[in-house]
Amino acid sequence: MSSDNVHDHAKAAVGDPDREDVTDRLRVDGVSLELSGVKILHDVSLAVEPGQTVGLLGANGSGKSSLLNVVSGYYKPTAGAVFISGRDIASCGPARIAAHRVGRSFQSIGKMSDLTVLENVMLGLEPVWRSSSIAAVLGLPSSRRAEADARLQASTIIDEFDLGGYEHKLLSACPYGVRKVADLLRSMVSKPKLLLLDEPTSGVSMEDRAGILELIRAWAARTGCSTVVVDHDIEFVTSLADSLVALVGGSVAAAGGSAEVLGNEDVIATFLGTGKR
């Protein structure tokens, strides 16, 4: 994948007039999580306003991905609540939360490696599929129309962000940067109101990292979606985020502007590694 092409297509997307009015707000209220007797998160609270991008920072094991798993329904919190538009969705599963227009990318796409790029992106439309499961099993016309519509939507976004040459290739046969972009497009294709991005640039080249940065920035500008982004690249996160939240040992150590958060002593000691504790 050429980051220059992704950059060009991303810039073009910013001017797209088809922008949705997003009114949803995410609020995480006192969330704690314990798995197999191990405390992962401790009384975590944060808010993401409509259209805002929040960067989530922390060292390995600080609970960043676990928090995304709570918000997207893969983990049930031990305590606390997660609200979207005032509704507590903490007891909902991943499919139900995704149907509420919450998109999620993942660090690893290993389980999807036997799918083509097109099939992978189409998976992102499953929560909003316009056909019942019964119709799909019976092969009714409504199901075939829904599949054709999903295929068209997925193919359109693939072409828009310059992955058309890989559309029918298996993910396992694609360059790693292409796989990461394909996973991003899967999380975006349903036009979510809230986008949760887990390590979108992990393992990619500097060239592809620049393209991914422009893609995410352009998509947020185009759709007005709220975004939470996790990444170990501080420069990448701060260039995207309106505000930062830093986790240390599963708790919020600092929240606010980049200068405030990156200047926090606990953040410096545990994440930036200067030795203060």
C-alpha positions, 0 to 999 in steps of 0.5 A: 500500500502506498501511503501517498495514495492513502493520503490523497484519497483521505484528503479528498474524503474530507470534502465529502458533503455526506456528513452525518449529524452525530449526537452520541456521547460516551461516558465511562463511569467508575468502571472496574474489571477483574479477570480470573482474580486479577484486577485489570481496571480500577474505578476508571471514568472518562468522557468522549464528547460528540465528534471528539477524538480521545487518545488513550495512553499507557504502558503494556498491561495498563488496561488500555485494550481491556477498557476498549473491550469493556466499551465494545462489550467483550468484557463485562465490568465488575463495577461501574457503567458505560453510557452511550447517549445516556443509556447504560450498555455495560450489560450488552454483548458485542453484536448489540453494541456494534448495532448501536453504531460502535466500530472497533478495530483490533491489534491482531487480525489473525482470525480473519486471515483466511478471508479476502479483503472484501469479505473482511470489510463486509463483516463490518456491516453485519451488525446493521445487515438489512435482512433477518437471519431467517431470510438468510437461511432460506435464501430469500430475495431480501437476503440476496439484496442485503448481501449485494448492498453490503458487497457494494458498500464494502467495495466502494470504501475499499476503492476509495482508500486505494485498496482495490488492487487487493479486494479479492486477495486473502488477507494472509497474502497481503502486505501487513500495512494493507491488512491493518488498513483493511481492518480499519475499513471494516470498523468504519464501513457501517459509519459508526458514531463511535470508533474504537481503534486499538493499535492501528499502527502497530508493526507498520512502516513509517510510510504506512503509518503516515497514510493511516494517520491521514485516513483516520483524521479524514474519516473523523472530519468527514463523518463527525464520529467520536473516536478513542485511539490506543497506540504506543506511538505518542506522536501519532496519538497526540497528532490525532487527539483533542485530549488524552487519558493516561492509564497507570496500573489500570487507573486514570493517572491523568486526563486533559491536554497533551502538555498536562498529561505528558507532563504528569510525573506518574505518566513520565515514570511509567510510560515515558520511562524517566525513572520517577515513581 
